[in-house]
Amino acid sequence: MTLPLEKTAIADAAARVSFRTRAFIGGRFVDALSGKTYASENPATGKVLAQIAQCDARDVDRAVQVARNAADRGVWSQMSPANRKKILVKFADLIDAHTAELAVTESLDAGKPISDCLNIDIPETAICFRWHAEAADKLYDQVAPTGPENLALVVREPVGVVGQIIPWNYPALMAAWKLGPALATGNCVVIKPAKQTSLSLLRLAELAAEAGLPEGVLNVVPGPGEVVGEALARHQDVDAIAFTGSTEIGRKVLRCSSESNLKRVMLELGGKSPQVVMGDVADLDHVAAHAANAVFWNMGENCSAGTRLIVHKSVKDALMEKLLAVTRQWIIGDPLDPATRVGPMITKSHMELVLSYIQAGRDEGARLIIGGKRVLVETGGYFIEPTIFDNVRNDMKIAQEEIFGPVLATIEFETEEEAIAIANDTPYGLAASLHSDNLNVAHRVARALKAGTVAVNCYSEGDMTTPFGGYKLSGFAGHDKSVHAHEQYTELKTIWMQFPTGS
């Protein structure tokens, strides 16, 4: 049952919530071997929320050994897909039953608006696990065509021990995107949450154990990325590593694999997604609503955020007027207030980075038309106003680099070819949006945009049935969601049988 969207009820729930703060290894909570902890901060207040176990390479070794033992014993991989499905479905049910607790935890820990946590992030976390669970016993192996003297089986088996490193912007949901297919296909996992946001994943691990997940199948090792993440990526007994985060760190993960055991690597990285608005669009109110959502949702801390608005000259002025009106409806404030739509940046240093990009936009000659300042300083939190620049050139820093904040760069075009060229003139290629009332234009331009997901007449990443991954610097050999995610957590094996001929 979800929590009523009433400020007093949410405040009461926040006062009662308790946090799991130790690593989860072998089916139980344990301290880091060093005994060290680190402070997890509430970004809305700047105050310490909890002290989390600060794991290091020794804890990674311990977790990987536990996962390897579980994998070798087959406690999960040798379980029938139907029984794995039952446990994962029960896990999803438990997430649904604890939606309020998980939503409040995530809002406090990540500064996310409680309305988003209650209505999007935590429900979709349960949906993700349930979807992959239901797929577990519905994906078939193959029989290759042969003559009667042979039988050729093409089968998929779990990779074994999978390491996963997730970001801080969607702590529970990004964990589900990684864990769902890895667990459904029978793997054992060691997962590292972002140092800034470990609390919801630690609680999810406890719920997974309650659902019946065998000991050692899911292990959570919190700590700094440069220590825990690198140890996991370099570990000789990890068979595959999946990472979501910045392109810079993705390169490091890839190097760690190449310098260790050449473990399989799946990377979902940054983005600088275009929103292309053609001159034939009639409903500019619809476009404005989606354009604002694309860049301000989750405070712009979203790898697929539509941070470049590429709009036809004939409709730009009218669209900007409507977009400014919509932007003023994005209320910034306390994440636990159900009226809030924009919470704080995740840390003080990240807020300062976003503010430096805003200053760079000014310095390069873009016109700031709304926002651009730190606000609510008295709270101690790290809040930045929703910000829009006009008169942006695509070679400006704010148009080329991923800001990961609520900052929109508006770029004007005159021809379809120019729009496509501007949209594709980026090192990234994760997502794109296109608005057009002409079906021919929509089909043609959507095909021409170099991005892993192209949304037409909306801002969307698709649903659980569609793969999510990118072109160019936005991805490497990996996709989240859909049955395609199952394939990357399995090994493809040929079994060739020959039978005696004659009597």
C-alpha positions as CSV (number, residue, x, y, z in Angstrom):
1,M,0.0,0.0,0.0
2,T,1.4,3.4,-1.0
3,L,1.6,6.3,1.4
4,P,-1.0,9.0,1.1
5,L,0.4,12.1,-0.5
6,E,-0.1,14.3,2.6
7,K,2.7,16.3,3.9
8,T,2.1,15.4,7.6
9,A,1.9,11.6,6.8
10,I,5.1,11.8,4.8
11,A,6.9,13.7,7.6
12,D,5.7,11.1,10.2
13,A,7.0,8.3,7.9
14,A,10.3,10.0,7.5
15,A,10.6,10.3,11.3
16,R,10.0,6.6,11.8
17,V,12.1,5.2,9.0
18,S,15.1,3.1,10.0
19,F,18.1,2.5,7.7
20,R,20.2,-0.5,7.0
21,T,23.8,0.8,7.0
22,R,26.0,-2.3,6.9
23,A,27.2,-4.3,3.9
24,F,25.0,-7.3,2.8
25,I,27.1,-10.4,2.2
26,G,26.1,-14.0,2.3
27,G,22.5,-13.3,3.2
28,R,23.3,-11.1,6.3
29,F,24.4,-7.6,7.2
30,V,28.0,-7.3,8.2
31,D,30.4,-4.5,9.1
32,A,33.2,-3.5,6.7
33,L,36.3,-5.6,7.6
34,S,38.1,-2.3,8.4
35,G,35.3,-1.2,10.8
36,K,35.3,2.1,9.0
37,T,32.1,4.0,8.0
38,Y,31.4,7.1,6.0
39,A,28.7,9.8,6.3
40,S,25.8,9.8,3.9
41,E,24.3,13.2,3.6
42,N,20.8,14.5,3.0
43,P,21.2,16.8,0.0
44,A,18.1,18.8,1.0
45,T,19.7,19.9,4.3
46,G,23.4,19.2,4.0
47,K,23.2,17.2,7.3
48,V,24.4,13.7,7.9
49,L,21.7,11.1,7.4
50,A,23.5,7.9,8.3
51,Q,26.9,6.3,8.7
52,I,27.4,3.6,6.1
53,A,29.9,0.7,6.1
54,Q,33.0,1.9,4.2
55,C,34.0,-1.3,2.3
56,D,37.3,-1.8,0.6
57,A,39.0,-4.4,-1.7
58,R,39.0,-7.0,1.1
59,D,35.2,-6.8,1.4
60,V,34.9,-7.1,-2.4
61,D,37.1,-10.3,-2.1
62,R,34.8,-11.6,0.6
63,A,31.6,-10.9,-1.3
64,V,33.0,-12.3,-4.6
65,Q,34.1,-15.5,-2.8
66,V,30.6,-15.9,-1.3
67,A,29.0,-15.3,-4.7
68,R,31.4,-17.7,-6.4
69,N,30.6,-20.4,-3.9
70,A,26.9,-19.9,-4.4
71,A,27.4,-20.0,-8.2
72,D,29.5,-23.2,-8.1
73,R,27.0,-24.9,-5.8
74,G,24.2,-24.0,-8.2
75,V,21.9,-22.9,-5.5
76,W,20.4,-20.4,-7.9
77,S,21.6,-21.3,-11.4
78,Q,20.4,-24.9,-11.1
79,M,17.0,-23.9,-9.7
80,S,14.3,-24.2,-12.4
81,P,13.4,-21.0,-14.1
82,A,9.9,-21.4,-12.8
83,N,11.1,-21.5,-9.2
84,R,13.4,-18.5,-9.8
85,K,10.4,-16.7,-11.1
86,K,8.4,-17.4,-8.0
87,I,11.0,-16.0,-5.7
88,L,11.6,-12.9,-7.8
89,V,7.8,-12.3,-8.1
90,K,7.6,-12.5,-4.3
91,F,10.4,-10.0,-4.1
92,A,8.5,-7.6,-6.4
93,D,5.4,-8.1,-4.1
94,L,7.5,-7.2,-1.1
95,I,8.8,-4.0,-2.8
96,D,5.1,-3.0,-3.5
97,A,4.3,-3.7,0.2
98,H,7.1,-1.5,1.3
99,T,6.7,1.3,-1.2
100,A,6.2,4.0,1.4
101,E,9.3,3.1,3.4
102,L,11.5,2.8,0.3
103,A,10.2,6.0,-1.2
104,V,10.8,8.0,1.9
105,T,14.3,6.4,2.2
106,E,15.2,7.4,-1.4
107,S,13.8,10.9,-1.0
108,L,15.9,11.5,2.1
109,D,19.0,9.9,0.7
110,A,19.0,11.2,-2.9
111,G,16.9,14.4,-2.5
112,K,14.4,13.1,-5.0
113,P,10.8,14.6,-4.9
114,I,8.6,12.2,-2.8
115,S,5.9,12.3,-5.4
116,D,8.3,10.8,-8.0
117,C,9.6,8.2,-5.6
118,L,6.1,7.1,-4.6
119,N,4.5,7.2,-8.1
120,I,7.4,6.3,-10.4
121,D,10.7,5.1,-9.0
122,I,9.6,2.5,-6.4
123,P,6.6,1.1,-8.3
124,E,8.7,0.8,-11.5
125,T,11.4,-1.0,-9.4
126,A,8.8,-3.6,-8.5
127,I,7.6,-3.7,-12.1
128,C,11.1,-4.3,-13.4
129,F,11.8,-7.3,-11.1
130,R,8.4,-8.7,-11.9
131,W,8.8,-8.3,-15.7
132,H,12.2,-10.1,-15.7
133,A,10.9,-12.8,-13.4
134,E,8.0,-13.5,-15.7
135,A,10.4,-13.8,-18.6
136,A,12.7,-16.3,-16.8
137,D,10.7,-19.4,-17.9
138,K,9.6,-18.0,-21.3
139,L,12.9,-17.7,-23.1
140,Y,13.7,-20.8,-25.2
141,D,17.0,-22.3,-26.3
142,Q,17.3,-23.5,-29.8
143,V,17.9,-26.6,-31.9
144,A,20.1,-26.0,-34.9
145,P,19.3,-27.7,-38.2
146,T,21.4,-30.8,-38.8
147,G,21.2,-34.2,-40.5
148,P,19.7,-37.2,-38.7
149,E,23.1,-38.3,-37.4
150,N,23.6,-35.2,-35.3
151,L,21.7,-33.1,-32.8
152,A,22.9,-29.5,-32.3
153,L,21.7,-27.6,-29.2
154,V,22.2,-23.9,-28.8
155,V,21.8,-23.1,-25.1
156,R,22.3,-20.2,-22.8
157,E,23.9,-20.5,-19.4
158,P,24.5,-17.9,-16.6
159,V,27.7,-16.0,-16.9
160,G,28.4,-16.9,-13.3
161,V,29.4,-14.0,-10.9
162,V,28.4,-10.6,-12.1
163,G,29.7,-7.3,-10.7
164,Q,27.4,-4.3,-11.0
165,I,28.0,-0.6,-10.3
166,I,25.0,1.7,-10.2
167,P,24.6,5.5,-10.1
168,W,23.1,7.8,-7.5
169,N,20.4,9.4,-9.6
170,Y,17.9,6.5,-9.5
171,P,19.3,4.2,-6.7
172,A,16.5,1.6,-6.5
173,L,15.4,1.6,-10.2
174,M,18.9,1.4,-11.7
175,A,19.6,-1.5,-9.3
176,A,16.5,-3.2,-10.6
177,W,17.5,-2.6,-14.3
178,K,20.7,-4.4,-13.6
179,L,19.6,-7.0,-11.0
180,G,16.4,-8.0,-12.8
181,P,17.9,-9.7,-15.8
182,A,21.1,-10.9,-14.1
183,L,19.1,-12.7,-11.4
184,A,16.4,-14.0,-13.7
185,T,19.1,-15.7,-15.8
186,G,20.6,-17.5,-12.8
187,N,23.6,-15.4,-11.9
188,C,25.1,-14.5,-8.5
189,V,25.7,-10.8,-8.1
190,V,28.0,-8.4,-6.2
191,I,26.6,-4.9,-6.6
192,K,28.1,-1.6,-5.5
193,P,25.6,1.3,-4.9
194,A,26.8,4.8,-5.3
195,K,28.5,6.1,-2.2
196,Q,26.0,9.0,-2.0
197,T,22.9,6.7,-2.1
198,S,23.3,3.2,-0.6
199,L,20.3,3.0,1.7
200,S,17.5,1.9,-0.6
201,L,19.6,-0.9,-2.2
202,L,20.6,-2.3,1.2
203,R,16.9,-2.5,2.2
204,L,16.1,-4.2,-1.2
205,A,18.7,-6.8,-0.5
206,E,17.0,-7.6,2.8
207,L,13.7,-7.9,1.1
208,A,15.2,-10.2,-1.5
209,A,16.4,-12.5,1.2
210,E,13.0,-12.4,2.8
211,A,11.5,-13.5,-0.5
212,G,13.7,-16.6,-0.6
213,L,16.7,-15.6,-2.6
214,P,19.4,-18.0,-1.5
215,E,22.4,-16.8,0.6
216,G,25.2,-15.5,-1.5
217,V,23.2,-14.8,-4.6
218,L,22.9,-11.1,-4.0
219,N,25.6,-9.2,-2.2
220,V,25.8,-5.4,-1.6
221,V,29.1,-3.7,-1.0
222,P,28.9,0.0,-0.3
223,G,31.9,2.3,-0.4
224,P,33.9,4.7,-2.6
225,G,34.0,4.0,-6.3
226,E,37.7,4.5,-6.7
227,V,38.2,1.6,-4.1
228,V,35.2,-0.7,-4.2
229,G,34.3,-0.1,-7.8
230,E,37.8,-0.6,-9.1
231,A,38.3,-3.7,-7.0
232,L,35.1,-5.2,-8.5
233,A,36.0,-4.2,-12.0
234,R,39.5,-5.7,-11.7
235,H,38.6,-8.8,-9.8
236,Q,39.8,-12.0,-11.4
237,D,36.9,-14.1,-10.2
238,V,34.2,-11.7,-11.6
239,D,32.9,-12.9,-15.0
240,A,31.1,-9.8,-16.1
241,I,30.8,-6.2,-15.0
242,A,27.8,-3.8,-15.7
243,F,28.2,-0.1,-15.0
244,T,25.9,2.9,-15.3
245,G,27.5,6.3,-14.9
246,S,29.8,8.8,-16.5
247,T,31.7,8.1,-19.7
248,E,35.0,9.0,-17.9
249,I,34.4,6.2,-15.3
250,G,33.1,3.9,-18.0
251,R,36.5,4.1,-19.7
252,K,38.2,3.1,-16.4
253,V,35.9,0.1,-16.0
254,L,36.8,-1.0,-19.5
255,R,40.5,-0.6,-18.7
256,C,40.2,-2.6,-15.5
257,S,38.7,-5.5,-17.5
258,S,41.4,-5.3,-20.2
259,E,44.1,-5.3,-17.5
260,S,42.6,-8.2,-15.5
261,N,40.7,-11.2,-16.8
262,L,38.9,-9.7,-19.8
263,K,35.6,-10.0,-18.1
264,R,32.5,-9.0,-20.1
265,V,31.7,-5.3,-19.8
266,M,28.4,-3.6,-20.3
267,L,28.4,0.2,-20.1
268,E,25.5,2.6,-20.0
269,L,27.1,6.1,-20.0
270,G,26.3,9.8,-20.4
271,G,24.2,11.7,-22.8
272,K,23.4,15.1,-24.3
273,S,20.0,14.4,-25.7
274,P,18.4,16.6,-28.3
275,Q,14.7,17.6,-28.4
276,V,13.9,18.5,-32.1
277,V,10.8,20.5,-32.7
278,M,9.8,20.8,-36.3
279,G,7.9,23.8,-37.7
280,D,4.8,21.8,-38.5
281,V,3.8,21.2,-34.9
282,A,0.5,22.7,-33.9
283,D,0.1,21.8,-30.2
284,L,2.9,23.8,-28.7
285,D,1.4,23.4,-25.2
286,H,2.0,19.6,-25.5
287,V,5.6,20.2,-26.7
288,A,6.3,22.7,-23.8
289,A,5.1,20.2,-21.2
290,H,7.3,17.4,-22.6
291,A,10.3,19.7,-23.1
292,A,10.2,20.8,-19.5
293,N,9.8,17.3,-18.2
294,A,12.7,16.1,-20.3
295,V,15.1,18.5,-18.7
296,F,13.8,19.2,-15.2
297,W,12.5,15.8,-14.2
298,N,14.8,14.4,-11.4
299,M,16.5,17.8,-11.4
300,G,18.1,17.1,-14.7
301,E,20.2,14.4,-13.0
302,N,19.3,12.0,-15.7
303,C,21.6,10.5,-18.4
304,S,18.8,10.7,-21.0
305,A,17.7,14.3,-20.1
306,G,16.7,16.3,-23.1
307,T,19.1,19.2,-22.5
308,R,19.3,20.6,-26.0
309,L,16.0,22.1,-27.4
310,I,16.5,22.3,-31.2
311,V,13.5,24.2,-32.5
312,H,12.4,25.5,-35.9
313,K,12.7,29.3,-36.3
314,S,9.0,29.7,-37.2
315,V,7.7,28.3,-33.9
316,K,10.6,29.2,-31.5
317,D,9.2,32.4,-30.0
318,A,5.8,30.9,-29.4
319,L,7.2,27.8,-27.9
320,M,9.6,29.7,-25.6
321,E,6.7,31.7,-24.2
322,K,4.8,28.6,-23.4
323,L,7.9,26.8,-22.0
324,L,8.6,29.7,-19.6
325,A,5.1,29.4,-18.3
326,V,5.5,25.7,-17.8
327,T,8.9,26.1,-16.1
328,R,7.4,28.4,-13.5
329,Q,5.1,25.5,-12.5
330,W,8.1,23.3,-11.6
331,I,8.1,24.1,-7.8
332,I,11.5,23.8,-6.1
333,G,11.6,22.9,-2.5
334,D,11.6,20.3,0.3
335,P,11.7,16.8,-1.4
336,L,9.3,15.5,1.3
337,D,6.7,18.0,0.3
338,P,4.3,16.4,-2.3
339,A,4.0,19.7,-4.1
340,T,7.8,19.8,-4.8
341,R,8.8,18.9,-8.4
342,V,12.5,19.9,-8.2
343,G,14.7,18.8,-5.3
344,P,18.4,19.6,-4.6
345,M,21.5,18.6,-6.5
346,I,23.0,15.4,-5.0
347,T,26.1,17.1,-3.3
348,K,27.5,20.5,-2.7
349,S,30.3,19.8,-5.2
350,H,27.9,18.8,-7.9
351,M,25.8,21.9,-7.3
352,E,29.0,24.0,-7.8
353,L,29.8,22.1,-11.0
354,V,26.3,22.8,-12.4
355,L,26.6,26.5,-11.4
356,S,29.9,26.7,-13.2
357,Y,28.2,25.4,-16.4
358,I,25.6,28.1,-16.0
359,Q,28.3,30.7,-15.7
360,A,30.1,29.3,-18.8
361,G,26.8,29.7,-20.7
362,R,26.7,33.4,-19.8
363,D,30.4,33.8,-20.6
364,E,30.0,32.3,-24.1
365,G,27.2,34.7,-24.9
366,A,24.1,32.5,-24.5
367,R,21.0,34.5,-23.2
368,L,19.8,33.3,-19.8
369,I,16.0,33.7,-19.8
370,I,15.0,32.0,-16.6
371,G,16.7,30.6,-13.5
372,G,20.4,30.2,-13.1
373,K,20.8,30.7,-9.4
374,R,21.3,28.7,-6.2
375,V,18.2,29.1,-4.1
376,L,16.9,28.0,-0.6
377,V,20.4,28.6,0.8
378,E,18.9,28.9,4.3
379,T,17.9,25.2,4.3
380,G,21.5,24.1,3.9
381,G,20.5,22.2,0.8
382,Y,21.9,22.3,-2.7
383,F,19.1,23.7,-4.8
384,I,19.4,25.3,-8.2
385,E,16.5,26.9,-10.1
386,P,15.3,25.4,-13.4
387,T,17.3,27.2,-16.0
388,I,16.8,27.9,-19.7
389,F,19.3,29.5,-22.1
390,D,18.3,30.9,-25.5
391,N,20.6,31.9,-28.4
392,V,22.8,28.9,-27.9
393,R,25.3,27.7,-30.5
394,N,25.9,24.0,-30.6
395,D,29.6,24.5,-30.2
396,M,29.1,26.1,-26.8
397,K,30.2,24.2,-23.6
398,I,26.6,24.0,-22.4
399,A,25.5,22.4,-25.6
400,Q,28.3,19.9,-25.8
401,E,29.0,18.7,-22.3
402,E,26.8,16.7,-20.0
403,I,25.7,19.1,-17.2
404,F,23.6,16.7,-15.2
405,G,21.5,19.5,-13.8
406,P,18.3,21.4,-14.6
407,V,19.8,23.4,-17.5
408,L,18.3,23.7,-21.0
409,A,20.1,25.0,-24.1
410,T,17.9,26.3,-26.9
411,I,19.2,26.2,-30.4
412,E,17.4,27.5,-33.5
413,F,17.3,25.9,-37.0
414,E,15.7,26.5,-40.4
415,T,15.9,23.3,-42.4
416,E,15.3,19.6,-41.6
417,E,18.9,18.8,-42.6
418,E,20.2,21.5,-40.3
419,A,18.2,20.1,-37.4
420,I,19.5,16.5,-38.0
421,A,23.1,17.8,-38.2
422,I,22.8,19.8,-35.0
423,A,21.1,16.9,-33.1
424,N,23.9,14.5,-34.2
425,D,26.7,16.9,-33.6
426,T,27.6,15.5,-30.1
427,P,29.9,12.8,-28.9
428,Y,26.9,11.2,-27.2
429,G,23.9,9.2,-28.5
430,L,21.8,7.9,-25.7
431,A,18.3,9.3,-26.4
432,A,16.5,11.9,-28.5
433,S,13.0,13.4,-28.9
434,L,11.3,14.6,-32.0
435,H,8.1,16.6,-32.4
436,S,6.3,16.7,-35.7
437,D,2.7,16.5,-37.0
438,N,3.9,15.1,-40.4
439,L,4.3,11.3,-40.3
440,N,6.7,11.3,-43.2
441,V,9.0,13.8,-41.4
442,A,8.7,12.0,-38.1
443,H,9.7,8.7,-39.7
444,R,12.5,10.1,-41.7
445,V,14.1,12.2,-38.9
446,A,13.7,9.5,-36.3
447,R,15.7,7.2,-38.5
448,A,18.4,9.8,-39.0
449,L,18.9,10.6,-35.3
450,K,21.9,8.8,-33.9
451,A,20.5,7.7,-30.6
452,G,19.6,4.4,-28.9
453,T,16.1,5.6,-28.1
454,V,14.1,8.1,-30.2
455,A,10.8,9.3,-28.7
456,V,8.3,10.8,-31.2
457,N,5.9,13.5,-30.0
458,C,6.8,12.9,-26.4
459,Y,9.7,12.5,-24.0
460,S,10.1,8.8,-23.1
461,E,12.6,6.1,-22.6
462,G,10.0,3.4,-23.6
463,D,8.9,0.8,-21.1
464,M,10.2,-2.4,-19.7
465,T,9.8,-4.2,-23.1
466,T,12.2,-1.9,-24.9
467,P,16.0,-2.0,-24.7
468,F,17.8,1.1,-23.3
469,G,21.3,1.8,-24.4
470,G,23.3,4.3,-26.5
471,Y,25.4,5.1,-29.5
472,K,28.9,6.6,-29.4
473,L,30.1,7.7,-26.0
474,S,26.8,6.8,-24.4
475,G,27.2,3.1,-24.3
476,F,29.4,0.0,-24.9
477,A,28.1,-3.5,-25.5
478,G,25.2,-3.3,-23.2
479,H,21.5,-2.5,-22.8
480,D,19.2,-2.4,-19.9
481,K,15.5,-3.5,-20.0
482,S,13.8,-6.0,-22.3
483,V,14.8,-9.6,-23.2
484,H,17.9,-8.2,-24.8
485,A,19.2,-7.5,-21.3
486,H,18.9,-11.3,-20.5
487,E,21.3,-12.2,-23.3
488,Q,24.2,-10.1,-22.0
489,Y,24.2,-12.0,-18.7
490,T,24.4,-15.4,-20.3
491,E,27.0,-17.4,-22.2
492,L,26.0,-19.0,-25.5
493,K,27.0,-22.6,-25.7
494,T,26.8,-25.1,-28.6
495,I,26.3,-28.8,-27.7
496,W,27.0,-31.0,-30.8
497,M,25.9,-34.6,-30.5
498,Q,26.7,-37.3,-33.0
499,F,24.8,-40.6,-33.2
500,P,26.0,-44.0,-34.6
501,T,24.8,-44.8,-38.1
502,G,23.6,-48.1,-39.4
503,S,22.6,-51.2,-37.4
